[in-house]
Amino acid sequence: MKIAITGHTGGIGKSFSESLAARGHEIVGISRSGGENIRRIEHTASIIEPCDLFINNAQSMFAQTELLYEVWKRWQGQKKYIWNISTAMTQSPINSVPDGQDDVAMSLYRIQKLSLEEASKQLSHKNVWPSISIIRPGGVATQKEWNNENKQDVNEWTKSVIDIFTAHPNTHIPDISITYRKTKLEL
């Protein structure tokens, strides 16, 4: 499968890129460090267009949502897949943020991800294809400068996502939140 991933050189995007490449998939990486900018919506969508799965991971203001719309228009009616990487922070308003981060910046980040989620829901109601999934990480260790003590390893998290989707290939998962828990469930 040919998979486009925005933000493929760091954090969640890098982990998806490495994990999926190891499974034999062709990765089309789109990152600022590679000279691309997702704010160039039409250009970025043209890179994504020949792919089968788009992992919409990189966030730059509302460009992630705008890019979703552009890719959806190009893929409308085609059996292709979009995984929109959101955040568990969309589930409730932010009162305070950990690790000394800027409250206003995190509130803006949350609003941008809410926009992505609402666009995903709206487009999913317009057409069955492309299949759109919202994936909400919660507590993933993606930044070295953060206190990562209570966060899940990024590679463990992406493996969980891939395992869930591959274990249920005939099931549409419209949205899913995957968060870290220190204790294990033994069944």
Phi and psi in degrees as a GROMACS rama.xvg file:
@    title "Ramachandran Plot"
@    xaxis  label "Phi"
@    yaxis  label "Psi"
@TYPE xy
-97.7758  120.651  LYS-2
-122.668  123.694  ILE-3
-94.2952  133.891  ALA-4
-133.299  121.353  ILE-5
-85.9823  145.502  THR-6
68.1943  41.0126  GLY-7
-81.9427  0.581829  HIS-8
-104.027  2.19793  THR-9
-154.134  157.078  GLY-10
55.6501  -133.307  GLY-11
-62.3507  -42.7394  ILE-12
-60.8036  -42.9159  GLY-13
-64.1438  -42.9333  LYS-14
-64.1953  -43.3069  SER-15
-60.3844  -44.8222  PHE-16
-58.5271  -49.287  SER-17
-67.0358  -43.8477  GLU-18
-64.5885  -44.8452  SER-19
-74.0008  -34.4229  LEU-20
-63.9082  -39.5119  ALA-21
-63.7951  -23.5107  ALA-22
-87.8447  3.01811  ARG-23
95.7886  7.17569  GLY-24
-82.1626  150.361  HIS-25
-85.8002  122.728  GLU-26
-102.899  129.565  ILE-27
-108.207  100.501  VAL-28
-87.8843  135.986  GLY-29
-130.008  107.912  ILE-30
-146.855  154.707  SER-31
-58.5265  -39.2023  ARG-32
-65.1915  -18.3448  SER-33
-96.8503  8.49049  GLY-34
91.1098  7.04964  GLY-35
-103.688  160.154  GLU-36
-142.736  116.939  ASN-37
-65.4956  -12.185  ILE-38
-71.2506  -15.4363  ARG-39
-86.3337  74.6467  ARG-40
-55.1029  -55.3965  ILE-41
-64.4572  -40.5754  GLU-42
-62.9184  -47.4273  HIS-43
-63.7127  -40.8898  THR-44
-62.5807  -33.1385  ALA-45
-68.1338  -30.2025  SER-46
-71.247  -38.3788  ILE-47
-76.5337  -32.0789  ILE-48
-48.0745  -44.108  GLU-49
-77.1611  0.774315  PRO-50
-85.6267  169.529  CYS-51
-103.345  -29.1325  ASP-52
-133.754  135.193  LEU-53
-119.304  117.444  PHE-54
-96.5295  101.972  ILE-55
-85.9218  84.1982  ASN-56
-104.695  -46.485  ASN-57
-67.1959  140.123  ALA-58
-123.803  126.469  GLN-59
-144.037  98.0094  SER-60
53.146  -127.739  MET-61
-100.022  13.8665  PHE-62
-64.0462  -30.8504  ALA-63
-61.9378  -40.9124  GLN-64
-71.6282  -43.6083  THR-65
-61.4362  -39.3985  GLU-66
-66.353  -38.6069  LEU-67
-55.9106  -48.9558  LEU-68
-60.2261  -43.8002  TYR-69
-66.4476  -43.4343  GLU-70
-66.17  -42.1251  VAL-71
-58.494  -44.5069  TRP-72
-58.5949  -42.6728  LYS-73
-71.5199  -30.608  ARG-74
-98.5164  -1.43748  TRP-75
-49.7484  125.824  GLN-76
83.7074  -5.76712  GLY-77
-94.6373  145.091  GLN-78
-77.4285  79.3317  LYS-79
-133.262  170.028  LYS-80
-130.977  141.752  TYR-81
-127.075  125.267  ILE-82
-108.916  111.451  TRP-83
-93.5131  117.023  ASN-84
-85.8102  114.277  ILE-85
-107.57  -137.16  SER-86
-157.265  148.675  THR-87
-65.7268  -16.9434  ALA-88
-64.9669  -15.1985  MET-89
-71.8824  -14.4258  THR-90
-77.8927  -15.737  GLN-91
-160.737  153.979  SER-92
-59.2354  153.622  PRO-93
-92.9937  121.109  ILE-94
-92.5025  -41.525  ASN-95
-152.112  159.348  SER-96
-121.76  148.245  VAL-97
-79.1527  171.429  PRO-98
60.965  26.4126  ASP-99
67.5975  22.1556  GLY-100
-76.6433  159.825  GLN-101
-72.4133  118.723  ASP-102
-57.6428  -44.6172  ASP-103
-65.9811  -42.7964  VAL-104
-62.9166  -40.0904  ALA-105
-70.0271  -33.9413  MET-106
-65.3501  -41.498  SER-107
-64.6916  -42.5563  LEU-108
-57.3475  -45.4367  TYR-109
-60.3184  -44.4677  ARG-110
-63.0165  -39.5391  ILE-111
-63.7551  -40.6472  GLN-112
-71.3753  -34.6336  LYS-113
-61.9014  -39.8181  LEU-114
-59.3113  -44.5276  SER-115
-59.8062  -44.7561  LEU-116
-65.1915  -44.0732  GLU-117
-65.4141  -39.3217  GLU-118
-63.7084  -40.0617  ALA-119
-60.2554  -46.0908  SER-120
-64.1605  -44.1339  LYS-121
-61.4965  -47.7304  GLN-122
-68.1104  -34.2533  LEU-123
-62.7271  -29.6303  SER-124
-80.1346  -15.9352  HIS-125
-81.2894  -32.7036  LYS-126
-160.837  148.417  ASN-127
-69.8713  -36.3085  VAL-128
-118.003  137.819  TRP-129
-71.7604  153.858  PRO-130
-77.7343  125.64  SER-131
-114.64  131.187  ILE-132
-125.308  138.423  SER-133
-98.968  126.516  ILE-134
-120.485  118.658  ILE-135
-107.065  105.069  ARG-136
-76.5611  150.291  PRO-137
-138.417  122.334  GLY-138
65.3484  56.0494  GLY-139
-109.856  132.911  VAL-140
-78.942  86.885  ALA-141
-106.547  -16.1112  THR-142
-121.689  125.823  GLN-143
-64.4132  -29.1787  LYS-144
-79.789  -7.67282  GLU-145
-84.1261  160.197  TRP-146
-77.5814  104.917  ASN-147
-98.1954  12.7703  ASN-148
-57.9208  -40.0348  GLU-149
-105.902  28.5859  ASN-150
-119.54  152.381  LYS-151
-81.6426  143.646  GLN-152
-58.208  133.73  ASP-153
-60.0714  -37.8828  VAL-154
-70.8467  -35.1072  ASN-155
-65.4857  -40.9353  GLU-156
-64.4432  -49.5594  TRP-157
-64.8447  -34.6129  THR-158
-60.9451  -41.8118  LYS-159
-59.6531  -44.8038  SER-160
-61.2638  -51.1863  VAL-161
-60.0108  -43.5991  ILE-162
-60.9532  -41.739  ASP-163
-62.9916  -47.2645  ILE-164
-70.4396  -36.4134  PHE-165
-78.3135  -26.485  THR-166
-72.6932  -19.5028  ALA-167
-130.028  63.8375  HIS-168
-66.7117  -22.0596  PRO-169
-100.921  12.4023  ASN-170
-114.53  127.666  THR-171
-83.6784  128.969  HIS-172
-111.273  98.0964  ILE-173
-67.9213  -37.8449  PRO-174
-156.085  149.764  ASP-175
-151.261  137.949  ILE-176
-111.901  129.088  SER-177
-125.002  109.679  ILE-178
-120.603  162.078  THR-179
-84.5618  141.248  TYR-180
-135.721  129.302  ARG-181
-66.5999  -34.0245  LYS-182
-91.5463  150.702  THR-183
-98.962  143.775  LYS-184
-89.0327  120.901  LEU-185
-103.781  114.772  GLU-186
